[in-house]
Amino acid sequence: MNNAVKNIKNVSIIGANGTMGRLCAGIISSFGDAKVYLFARDMDKAEMAIEQAVMSVRSETIRKNLIPCTYDHDFGRTVSQSDWVLETLVENYNLKEKMTRNIAAAIKPGTFVSTISSGFSITKLSKIFTKDLRKYYFGTHFFNPPYKMTLCEIIYHPESNLQLVKNFGNYLEKSLLRQVVYIKDSPAFVANRIAFQLMNEAAQFAEKYQEKGGIALIDLVMGKFTGRSLALMETLDFVGLDIYKAIVDNIYSNTTDSAHKTFKLPPYMNSLIKNHSLGLKSGAGLYKTVKASDGSKSRFVYNIKTKKYEPQPVINLPFITKVQENIYYGRYQEAMDIIKNSREWGSQLTRYFIARYISYSLSLVGDIVDSSINIDKIMAYGFNWIPPTALVDLLGGKTEAIKFIKNAKLPVPSMLFNAEPNEVFYKLNETLNARSFLRN
């Protein structure tokens, strides 16, 4: 590792009062033991970001490393003395472009600069810098909350110095304890491209099946038992519907792959966003929790057709109960066999989305990311989703997985066709037990 990376002792975080800004400040100041300068529009916001950074890692010892700053008084001097400038502004290209120009005018040669964009072109943003400085610019896509979700996608562009990128990746791995994956610049990179494909298509299906339960139905058939910490529509509320829209609109506008139509945002999402129903951060989104005068809470779900919040419907799908029971007793293969073979209504939706997840994830191997191991790493450490190759093994291997995907009328990834007949696909099992993702 070269000295420039070893000596990252001063870090400026731009937009530090935002969620990712303040959470990354906690990680960098604690794990990296660096001085972190938190930039916000005014000092009150910057000081509040410090309090939230301290709370995020539950350690008062980092307070000495956190310095509040404002753009008006401290920007040029502080940024010019930084070893790393981390831009964490909201997902608005014009805003990011303007701030990146300010950063480019202030930094000294050899300063690392990165953005936490969820999918904007790193190549396009890099052009703001002079040719010599471009090699120090890249994307660092951290995941929320970074204290628990340890993935960091490092996104490089055609003028990146790959040795510098790898050196910086070593710093993230060894000092900040990140799980690093190197990604070619592409719309939404890898983690978001896979996850938001599945979630947006699920949102489309929620509209199609509104009479059967809509949003609640989709979260039932793709609940925790399918290998994720949150159901799909619940995840969108956690992310924020405005951020979700920015990501899928970007992918839809800039890709033409076989899943292109599944990235078209359903109209009802635009209606919710227009009404500022953005999810957890606004108090209502796809779901809304209402507190009664006696302190009790009731959960309501958005009805796409009536455009009103209604009590959570009771949906009876016995096959899910059987699957959950087998998982509870550790009978994972039996649980998967029920999913594969059930003829009950609703099971076809579970099969379809599991097949879609495997199909689309593994189709990106070789084009954007170099191996299925890194796809697994991305989805496990970035979204806490079961790795797609673990599902291939649970389905019974290559032949069964190909049959499963074909039955869903989805494209079979070439890596499955090219695999050895008895190949074991899941390779992270020494450090991450695939079965731990299957939950009741």
Secondary structure, DSSP 8 states (H G I E B T S, - for coil): --HHHHT--EEEEETTTSHHHHHHHHHHHHHS--EEEEEESSHHHHHHHHHHHHHHHT-GGGGGGEEEEEHHHHHHHHHHT-SEEEE---S-HHHHHHHHHHHHHH--TT-EEEE--SSS-HHHHHTTS-HHHHTTEEEEEE-SSTTT--EEEEEE-TT--HHHHHHHHHHHHHTS--EEEEEES-TTTTHHHHHHHHHHHHHHHHHHTGGGTHHHHHHHHTSGGGTBSS-HHHHHHHH-HHHHHHHHHHHHHH--STTGGGGS--HHHHHHHHTT--BGGGTBSSEEEEE-TTS-EEEEEEETTTTEEEE------HHHHHHHHHHHTT-HHHHHHHHHH--STTHHHHHHHHHHHHHHHHHTBTTTBS-HHHHHHHHHHHH-B--HHHHHHHHTSHHHHHHHHHHTT----HHHHTS-TT------TTTS-GGGG---
